[in-house]
Amino acid sequence: MLERDRIIEIVVAVSTVLLMLGAMIGIGSEYGGDNGALSTEGGEMLVFAIIGFILLLTLVGIALAFVMNEPGDGLEADDSDAQSSV
């Protein structure tokens, strides 16, 4: 059975990918031509959607790193380790 943390990561990843696919489908249906090609404005919207997706995944990754950080993982800042032993 999968751990709770792994299930949360999977759900968040799948939902962000579905959001991106929905945005791409919406852009394609709104700005697509009769011949199946995107208009210039549709291409720009698709580029903005891809940039937004990258930024969204970056923010989600940072948020998950902070939310799912457990004290025993060694990821927290410890003042005694940060200081040099002179």
Secondary structure, 3 states (H helix, E strand, C coil): CCCHHHHHHHHHHHHHHHHHHHHHHHHHHHHECCCCCECHHHHHHHHHHHHHHHHHHHHHHHHHHHHCCCHHHCCCCCHHHHCCCC
